[in-house]
């Protein structure tokens, strides 16, 4: 796996982005047809989201394509700069971030495995905002190092899951934005929450840190528009006052559900997501 990522990085930096996207799309179609396990998992995850079940196959295929674009973007981080952002990225809600940071408090950025969440963090950092991101280490250390080096080259401070709780508190105390993925519980002990008429296990992390620190939770999504363009969205802060942990998790589940419903073909879940009743 590490070899393929290094090879992908090599070719992505040599050829233009348009060519890389075309090549990635072909490979994505191939992967869609070859990998029955991944294909069936994506289709299963899309079932409660799409009202027209006839569209599941087409949407599932686009999930593979958009994920391949996500990887190309990630490989091309050395070419990422402010000129690229000005040309290809529209930003909404940055005024909300500025107001919250002005009170000298950290912000919990709530993201999901959709659009290009990695690139969203990189763009935020390149815009001059202090950001720490909690990342799940890969089993292969070389692969983890590969991902973390690319994140850090844009100014993101990486915190590994499981051992970085103190670093998370420290980042928030220092006024950083702490980026957390809120749509999938990897550590165990998450909350069982209803989404799209099904149940899923969502992480408690964003709610836990919000209650412990008083820092606001701001949903943030980086979504692809018309293949080559992106929209970085900072949504309204989630109201945490008067809520317990479960109530906060249920509230951000609604926000995540809203964006997945709007962009189902940009939600990257390649394992069965929904819990059995």
C-alpha positions in Angstrom: 0.0 0.0 0.0 2.8 2.4 0.9 4.4 1.9 -2.5 1.2 2.8 -4.3 0.8 6.0 -2.4 4.4 7.0 -3.2 3.9 6.2 -6.8 0.6 8.2 -6.8 2.5 11.2 -5.3 5.2 10.9 -7.9 2.9 11.0 -10.9 0.5 13.6 -9.4 3.3 16.0 -9.0 4.7 15.5 -12.6 1.4 15.8 -14.6 -1.2 18.6 -14.6 -4.1 18.2 -12.3 -6.6 17.7 -15.2 -4.6 14.8 -16.5 -4.3 13.3 -13.0 -8.0 13.5 -12.5 -8.7 11.7 -15.8 -6.3 8.9 -14.9 -7.7 8.7 -11.4 -11.3 8.4 -12.7 -10.3 5.5 -14.9 -8.7 3.7 -11.9 -11.7 4.5 -9.8 -14.1 2.9 -12.3 -11.8 -0.1 -12.3 -11.7 -0.3 -8.5 -15.5 0.0 -8.5 -16.0 -3.0 -10.7 -13.2 -5.1 -9.2 -13.8 -4.6 -5.5 -17.2 -6.1 -4.8 -16.7 -5.7 -1.0 -16.2 -2.0 -1.2 -18.8 -1.5 -3.8 -21.5 -3.3 -1.8 -20.6 -1.5 1.3 -20.9 1.9 -0.4 -24.3 1.0 -1.9 -25.5 -0.3 1.5 -24.5 3.0 3.1 -26.3 5.0 0.5 -29.6 3.1 0.7 -31.3 5.2 3.4 -29.9 8.5 2.0 -31.2 8.3 -1.6 -34.9 8.6 -2.1 -34.7 7.1 -5.6 -33.1 3.7 -5.2 -32.5 3.5 -9.0 -29.7 6.0 -8.5 -27.7 4.0 -6.0 -25.4 2.4 -8.5 -24.5 5.6 -10.3 -24.0 7.5 -7.0 -21.8 4.7 -5.6 -19.7 4.9 -8.7 -19.3 8.6 -8.2 -18.2 8.0 -4.6 -15.2 6.0 -5.9 -14.5 8.8 -8.5 -14.6 11.6 -6.0 -12.4 9.7 -3.6 -9.8 9.2 -6.3 -9.9 13.0 -6.9 -9.4 13.4 -3.1 -6.3 11.3 -3.3 -4.9 13.3 -6.2 -5.5 16.5 -4.3 -3.7 15.0 -1.3 -0.7 13.9 -3.3 -0.4 17.4 -4.8 0.0 19.3 -1.5 3.5 20.6 -2.4 1.8 22.6 -5.2 -0.9 24.0 -2.8 -0.5 27.8 -2.2 -2.6 30.9 -1.8 -2.8 31.5 -5.5 -4.5 28.1 -5.9 -6.9 29.0 -3.1 -7.8 32.3 -4.7 -8.5 30.6 -8.0 -10.3 27.5 -7.0 -11.7 27.9 -3.5 -14.8 29.8 -2.3 -15.0 30.3 1.4 -18.2 30.9 3.3 -18.5 31.8 7.0 -15.0 32.9 7.8 -16.4 35.9 9.6 -17.9 33.5 12.2 -14.4 32.0 12.8 -12.8 35.5 13.2 -15.5 36.5 15.7 -15.0 33.4 17.8 -11.2 33.5 17.7 -11.3 37.2 18.8 -12.4 36.2 22.2 -9.1 34.3 22.7 -10.8 30.9 22.8 -10.2 27.8 20.8 -12.7 26.3 18.3 -13.7 22.7 17.7 -14.0 22.2 14.0 -16.5 19.4 13.3 -15.8 17.6 9.9 -16.9 14.4 8.2 -15.4 12.0 5.7 -16.9 14.0 2.9 -15.7 16.3 0.1 -12.0 16.7 0.7 -11.8 17.1 4.5 -8.0 16.8 4.4 -7.7 19.7 1.9 -10.1 21.7 3.9 -7.8 21.6 6.9 -4.8 22.5 4.7 -6.5 25.4 3.1 -7.6 26.7 6.5 -4.0 26.5 7.7 -2.7 28.2 4.6 -5.1 31.1 5.1 -3.3 31.7 8.4 -5.5 30.1 10.9 -3.9 27.9 13.7 -5.2 24.4 13.3 -4.5 21.1 15.0 -6.1 17.9 13.5 -6.7 14.6 15.2 -5.8 11.8 12.9 -6.1 8.1 13.1 -2.7 6.4 12.6 -2.4 3.7 9.9 -1.2 0.3 10.9 1.7 0.8 8.6 4.0 3.4 10.3 5.5 4.5 6.9 2.0 5.2 5.6 1.2 7.2 8.7 4.4 9.2 8.4 3.6 9.8 4.7 0.2 11.3 5.5 1.4 13.3 8.5 4.3 14.9 6.5 1.9 16.1 3.9 -0.5 17.5 6.6 2.4 19.3 8.4 3.8 20.8 5.2 0.7 23.0 5.0 1.0 24.1 8.7 -1.4 21.6 10.3 -0.3 20.2 13.7 -1.2 16.5 13.8 -2.4 14.8 17.0 -2.7 11.0 16.9 -5.9 9.5 18.2 -5.8 7.6 21.5 -2.7 9.3 23.0 -3.4 12.9 22.2 -6.1 14.0 24.7 -3.7 16.3 26.6 -2.5 17.8 23.3 -6.1 18.5 22.3 -6.8 20.4 25.5 -3.5 22.3 25.1 -4.4 23.2 21.5 -7.8 24.6 22.6 -6.2 26.5 25.5 -3.7 28.1 23.1 -6.6 29.3 20.9 -6.1 26.8 18.1 -8.9 25.3 16.0 -9.1 21.5 16.8 -10.4 19.6 13.8 -12.3 16.4 14.6 -14.2 14.0 12.3 -17.6 13.5 13.7 -19.3 10.9 11.5 -17.5 7.7 12.4 -16.4 6.3 15.8 -13.1 4.4 15.4 -12.1 4.2 19.1 -15.2 2.5 20.5 -17.5 3.9 23.1 -19.3 6.2 20.7 -23.0 7.2 21.0 -25.7 5.4 19.1 -27.5 8.1 17.1 -30.3 8.0 14.5 -29.5 9.3 11.0 -31.4 8.8 7.8 -33.9 6.5 9.7 -31.0 4.2 10.6 -28.6 4.1 13.6 -24.9 4.9 13.5 -22.1 5.1 16.1 -20.8 8.6 16.3 -17.7 9.7 18.3 -18.2 11.6 21.5 -15.0 13.6 21.1 -16.4 17.0 19.8 -19.1 17.0 22.6 -16.6 15.9 25.2 -14.1 18.7 24.5 -16.9 21.3 24.2 -18.3 20.5 27.6 -14.8 20.3 29.2 -13.5 23.6 27.7 -16.5 25.7 26.8 -15.1 26.0 23.3 -17.7 26.2 20.5 -18.3 23.5 17.9 -18.3 24.9 14.4 -19.2 22.4 11.6 -16.8 22.7 8.6 -17.1 21.1 5.2 -14.9 21.3 2.2 -16.9 20.2 -0.8 -16.1 19.8 -4.5 -18.0 21.9 -7.0 -17.9 21.2 -10.7 -14.8 18.9 -10.4 -12.1 21.5 -10.3 -13.6 23.9 -7.7 -14.2 23.8 -4.0 -16.4 25.4 -1.4 -15.1 25.7 2.2 -18.0 26.2 4.5 -18.0 27.2 8.2 -21.5 26.6 9.4 -23.2 28.2 12.4 -21.8 27.1 15.8 -23.7 24.2 17.4 -25.6 25.3 20.5 -24.1 23.4 23.5 -25.5 25.4 26.4 -27.9 23.4 28.5 -27.2 20.1 26.7 -25.5 17.0 27.9 -23.0 15.0 25.8 -25.7 12.9 24.1 -27.7 15.9 23.2 -24.7 17.6 21.6 -23.9 14.5 19.6 -27.5 14.3 18.4 -27.3 17.9 17.3 -24.1 17.6 15.3 -25.5 14.4 13.8 -28.2 16.5 12.2 -25.7 18.8 10.7 -23.6 16.0 9.3 -26.8 14.4 7.9 -27.7 17.6 6.1 -24.4 17.8 4.2 -24.3 14.1 3.4 -27.9 14.4 2.0 -26.8 17.3 -0.2 -23.5 15.6 -1.3 -24.1 11.8 -1.0 -21.5 11.1 -3.8 -18.8 12.8 -1.7 -19.3 10.7 1.5 -16.4 8.2 1.7 -17.5 5.2 3.7 -16.1 2.0 2.3 -17.2 -0.3 5.2 -20.8 -1.0 6.3 -21.8 2.1 8.3 -25.3 1.5 9.8 -25.8 -0.5 13.0 -28.2 -3.4 13.1 -31.4 -2.6 14.9 
